[in-house]
Amino acid sequence: MEAKPCKLSRCVKANIVLPPDTQHHHTLFGGRLMQLIDEVAVLSATRHARRPCVTASTDSVDFLSPVRVGDSICLVAYVTWTSRTSMEVFIRSTAEDLMTGERRIAAVSFQTLVAVDEAGKPVPVPGVIPETEEEEYLFKTAPNRAISRRVHRTETKELIDTLTEINTNHLDVNEQLYGVVTG
Ligand SMILES: CC(C)(COP(=O)(O)OP(=O)(O)OC[C@H]1O[C@@H](n2cnc3c(N)ncnc32)[C@H](O)[C@@H]1OP(=O)(O)O)[C@@H](O)C(=O)NCCC(=O)NCCS
């Protein structure tokens, strides 16, 4: 499978921040920004793989500055690195005060997406060719981030196994609906 330059998966998504996107401080909800991040990451990964893609994980999202109602929020995403079936997507979210033109980075984040077939089974993806200095930097540092994710995934599996053992009746409907442990 032929590797593709990062620029082919580059996606730009700009939105104006409206009142329903904000909380009582009149700044953008973190959850709304995470939704936008996920949407643009899926677009970018799908452009790279030309396959349906699902989000496997989100690294920590650092919210660096508040985004006010009436500002624009512009997300730029591209695939920085791939393994066999997974792709790392970098997303930079920039806020702009539309009255003054002042811009600031609101958040940076990485998502891991996996290309899947019709049955939801992971399938191989093309490699990545970094071209710019930023792309080279993100490509070079990606294997270390992938190792951290693998460690985190193992820890999550251990946590789930432990919780399942502790809560032997974890599928009890009453507990799920009302927080009531029976039996
Ligand atoms: C993501 C998913 C397809 C992985 O399937 P799986 O059967 O666990 O497959 P594998 O263990 O072979 O993993 C496939 C690839 O995903 C990567 N991966 C899986 N879970 C991961 C995680 N939590 N973080 C980072 N990478 C992950 C693996 O490292 C592997 O990468 P590689 O092939 O490039 O080496 C599957 O877990 C899934 O469908 N999850 C739900 C996705 C979804 O619904 N997302 C929306 C959330 S609302």
The ligand as an SDF file (V2000), in Angstrom:
LIG
                    3D

 48 50  0  0  0  0  0  0  0  0999 V2000
  -11.1700    0.3240   17.8180 C   0  0  0  0  0  0  0  0  0  0  0  0
  -11.5420   -1.1350   17.5570 C   0  0  0  0  0  0  0  0  0  0  0  0
  -11.9740   -1.2870   16.0800 C   0  0  0  0  0  0  0  0  0  0  0  0
  -10.2790   -1.9890   17.7920 C   0  0  0  0  0  0  0  0  0  0  0  0
  -10.6550   -3.3140   17.5650 O   0  0  0  0  0  0  0  0  0  0  0  0
   -9.8800   -4.5420   18.2810 P   0  0  0  0  0  0  0  0  0  0  0  0
  -10.6290   -5.7470   17.9820 O   0  0  0  0  0  0  0  0  0  0  0  0
   -9.5890   -4.1740   19.7000 O   0  0  0  0  0  0  0  0  0  0  0  0
   -8.5920   -4.6160   17.4080 O   0  0  0  0  0  0  0  0  0  0  0  0
   -7.0440   -4.6670   17.7590 P   0  0  0  0  0  0  0  0  0  0  0  0
   -6.7480   -5.0150   19.1670 O   0  0  0  0  0  0  0  0  0  0  0  0
   -6.4610   -5.5260   16.6790 O   0  0  0  0  0  0  0  0  0  0  0  0
   -6.5910   -3.1680   17.4980 O   0  0  0  0  0  0  0  0  0  0  0  0
   -6.5790   -2.6250   16.2020 C   0  0  0  0  0  0  0  0  0  0  0  0
   -5.7090   -1.4090   16.2060 C   0  0  0  0  0  0  0  0  0  0  0  0
   -6.2960   -0.4190   17.0420 O   0  0  0  0  0  0  0  0  0  0  0  0
   -5.3590   -0.0010   18.0060 C   0  0  0  0  0  0  0  0  0  0  0  0
   -6.0920    0.3020   19.2200 N   0  0  0  0  0  0  0  0  0  0  0  0
   -7.0890   -0.4220   19.7700 C   0  0  0  0  0  0  0  0  0  0  0  0
   -7.5290    0.1730   20.9030 N   0  0  0  0  0  0  0  0  0  0  0  0
   -6.7840    1.2840   21.0390 C   0  0  0  0  0  0  0  0  0  0  0  0
   -6.7780    2.3240   21.9840 C   0  0  0  0  0  0  0  0  0  0  0  0
   -7.5910    2.3340   23.0400 N   0  0  0  0  0  0  0  0  0  0  0  0
   -5.9010    3.3560   21.8150 N   0  0  0  0  0  0  0  0  0  0  0  0
   -5.0630    3.3580   20.7620 C   0  0  0  0  0  0  0  0  0  0  0  0
   -5.0320    2.4010   19.8170 N   0  0  0  0  0  0  0  0  0  0  0  0
   -5.8770    1.3800   19.9640 C   0  0  0  0  0  0  0  0  0  0  0  0
   -4.4080   -1.1720   18.1830 C   0  0  0  0  0  0  0  0  0  0  0  0
   -3.1690   -0.7510   18.6940 O   0  0  0  0  0  0  0  0  0  0  0  0
   -4.3110   -1.6770   16.7650 C   0  0  0  0  0  0  0  0  0  0  0  0
   -3.4400   -0.8270   16.0570 O   0  0  0  0  0  0  0  0  0  0  0  0
   -2.4480   -1.3770   14.8700 P   0  0  0  0  0  0  0  0  0  0  0  0
   -3.2160   -2.3820   14.0440 O   0  0  0  0  0  0  0  0  0  0  0  0
   -2.1480   -0.1490   14.0740 O   0  0  0  0  0  0  0  0  0  0  0  0
   -1.2520   -1.9530   15.5370 O   0  0  0  0  0  0  0  0  0  0  0  0
  -12.6790   -1.6470   18.4990 C   0  0  0  0  0  0  0  0  0  0  0  0
  -12.2140   -1.6110   19.8340 O   0  0  0  0  0  0  0  0  0  0  0  0
  -13.9290   -0.7990   18.3980 C   0  0  0  0  0  0  0  0  0  0  0  0
  -14.7240   -0.9740   17.4630 O   0  0  0  0  0  0  0  0  0  0  0  0
  -14.1420    0.1210   19.3550 N   0  0  0  0  0  0  0  0  0  0  0  0
  -15.3150    1.0000   19.3480 C   0  0  0  0  0  0  0  0  0  0  0  0
  -15.0770    2.1700   18.3930 C   0  0  0  0  0  0  0  0  0  0  0  0
  -16.1850    3.2090   18.5190 C   0  0  0  0  0  0  0  0  0  0  0  0
  -17.3560    2.8540   18.5510 O   0  0  0  0  0  0  0  0  0  0  0  0
  -15.7780    4.4690   18.5840 N   0  0  0  0  0  0  0  0  0  0  0  0
  -16.6910    5.5490   18.8220 C   0  0  0  0  0  0  0  0  0  0  0  0
  -16.8070    5.7660   20.3000 C   0  0  0  0  0  0  0  0  0  0  0  0
  -18.3610    6.4100   20.7530 S   0  0  0  0  0  0  0  0  0  0  0  0
  1  2  1  0
  2  3  1  0
  2  4  1  0
  2 36  1  0
  4  5  1  0
  5  6  1  0
  6  7  2  0
  6  8  1  0
  6  9  1  0
  9 10  1  0
 10 11  2  0
 10 12  1  0
 10 13  1  0
 13 14  1  0
 14 15  1  0
 15 16  1  0
 15 30  1  0
 16 17  1  0
 17 18  1  0
 17 28  1  0
 18 19  1  0
 18 27  1  0
 19 20  2  0
 20 21  1  0
 21 22  1  0
 21 27  2  0
 22 23  1  0
 22 24  2  0
 24 25  1  0
 25 26  2  0
 26 27  1  0
 28 29  1  0
 28 30  1  0
 30 31  1  0
 31 32  1  0
 32 33  2  0
 32 34  1  0
 32 35  1  0
 36 37  1  0
 36 38  1  0
 38 39  2  0
 38 40  1  0
 40 41  1  0
 41 42  1  0
 42 43  1  0
 43 44  2  0
 43 45  1  0
 45 46  1  0
 46 47  1  0
 47 48  1  0
M  END
$$$$
